[in-house]
Every structure is written in C-alpha cells, then in structure tokens.
C-alpha cells in the first residue's frame, strides 16, 4: 500500500525498446544482440526487462552474472538463450544445466565440470568461452585462447557455442587502447576461421565500443549501459543523446511540512529554514548524501527544495520558499516536475560518484513501477 511508505521508482519500457532500436542501428542488421542484464538489469529489474526484450523480438540472447536474476527471468516465462557470465564455482555446473542456463568457461576446471555435468544429465551442453583480450579481469589469456578452445571442443558432451571478450573504456586514451585490443581479439577469430573451427556466436563489441565506432569481426554485440540510456563514455568520445533513460523517476511524498523543531541540529539558529519538509526515504532506500561543499535539492511542485538532512529512513527539505507545500505533496528526487528536472548525472555529480553506482545504490530498495506509452504494462 503506497500510503504506508509512498516511495517509488518508475521505469519506462518504451525507452528501453527505443534504445534497443538505436543499438540495432549501430550494430547493423546481421549482428546478434545479446542484452546484458547483469546486476538486476543495471538496477532496472531483470525479469521485467527480459520480458520486454523477449516480447520485442529483436534480442538473440540475454546475459547475467546473477543466478538469482536468472531464475527470476526464467520465472517470468522468458525462454531466450540465457548466458551466465563468470561467477559460479565449477561445482555449480549441474545447477546451471538444470535451469537451462549457458555456462561461461575460461579455464580447464570449469570446462571439465560442465562436461561431467552434461554427461550425467545425458545431454550435450552449450558453453561460451570468455577470452581476456587485455582488460585483465577474467578470461582465458588471449595468447592461449586458440589452444584452450581446441581443448574444450575435445571434451565429451560439450559444444562451444560462443567466444567472447569484454573491453570497456571511458575516455579517448582508453578508446585507442580498446581499439588495439579489439584488433588482437579479431586475430583470434581469424585464427579460428583458418583452423576450420566454427563458433556460432563471436562477440567483442559492447556499449562503449558500439557508440564510439569501433568494429570487430564478431557477429554479435552485447550492450549494457546504453540499453538503459546510461552513457558509458565521456561526451568527448561519442554523442549518446539519442538514448533515453529507462529509469524515468524516483518519487516520494511529504509526510511532514511545517516549522523546524526547536534546536534543529546542523546550523546556527539564524540559518535554520522557516519551514521544513520530511520524506520517508533515506539511506536505507539508496539515497546518498552529497559530498561536502556540494548542494543537492529535490523538486516540489516544480520548485527546487534544498536538501538539509539525510538519515537512515528520512530526508529533510528546506521548504522556506514553498509556503504552500503540505503533507501528501509529491516530491521528485529524480525526473521531471514542472519545468525543472533532476537527472541521474545530477545525482552522480552531487554524490561524487559514477552513474551506475547511483543505480546500484537504489537497486531493489524501492517499489518498481513499469510504464509503457506504447503497450500495456506488465502485470
């Protein structure tokens, strides 16, 4: 019941499909799109996002690193191929296969575990091989990748369905590094072709690469940030304005509006606001305080109300310039109100952090509401 705690995050599924169309234009008509739904679809709700993408029909496969999210996606009735990014121990292979999930392998232990689990289940299991082309985080080392792929192909009950890498970057210098590493990954793909090794899915390009004009021999792309309208590169690298934020708003309502209590902490008496407003939304709900010296505000009836305090479950506003504001009035913490707006970038700047860090702070902490200007919202 909203009156009990009137907070909500609102997500725009029409914006999601718009972003998918923009990504399709960048990828070209022949590329397979593997949608990255890691971290609960970047905090947007893995099940709802997966359902919307499946209904759209232009997504080849989904990918996540969370087993919990994978189960939620399957529970939503989505039967698209679902790739599990690296994150499970080898002994988890039987569980992944039991839920029709595709394992990522990047070392012999993981590959052998999938082979054994598939043999025990009496079937052949598809796997994707992750290659470390230079990011240094996870994957079979690029110089050893061809031999490793041959080894995995030789295992019983295993079918190498895909080979992929990940090269993320933000600025111009990192972009040129990624361009060179993508060429090296393309060298591996050429070697596979020369050796007569057919891999149905090959992927190196993700959001940053796609919007920045990098190319690859791969036949698939795996966008994440831009699918949700979250810029993944600096403005000097690429224009991402065509992408729309899927997180449309975060809203609450005033539960108190009036004079401050006597002895209000945090400012000399002369600096106290003449009126304060209180929201039932705080640190526990994912909101984070601004850095020292930075001011933040919320929107009440299209007017800015400075934030004066933040606790575990409450946020205090200065309503001195809003004498008409009262209990029950809507407050916008992200989104539009009247002619004013607060963006994800504003919150990140106030808090001194990155856009996806803000998203992760709110993830699963607020009731999610999905709106769709083109189609009926999901149940």
Buried (B, 14 or more C-beta within 10 A) or exposed (E): EEEEBBBBBBBBBBBBBBBBEBBBEBBEEEBBBBBBBBBBBBBBBBBBBBBBBBEBEEBBBBBBBBBEBBBBBBEBEBEBBBBBBBEBEBEBBBEBBEEEBBBBBBBBEBBBBBBBBBBEBEEEBBBBBBBBBBBEEBBBEBEEBBEBBEBBBEBEBBEBBBBBBBBBBBEEEBBEBBBEBBBBBBBBBEEBEEEEBEBEBBBBBBBBBBBBEBBBBBBBBBBBBBBBBBBBBBEEBBEBEBBBBBBBBBBBBBBBBBEBEEEBEEEEEEEBBEBBBBBBBBBEBBBBBBEEEEEBBBBBBEBBBBBBBBEEEBBBBBBBBBEEBBEEBBBBBBBBBEEBBBBBBBBBBBBEBEBBEBBBBBBEBBEBBBEBEEEEEBE
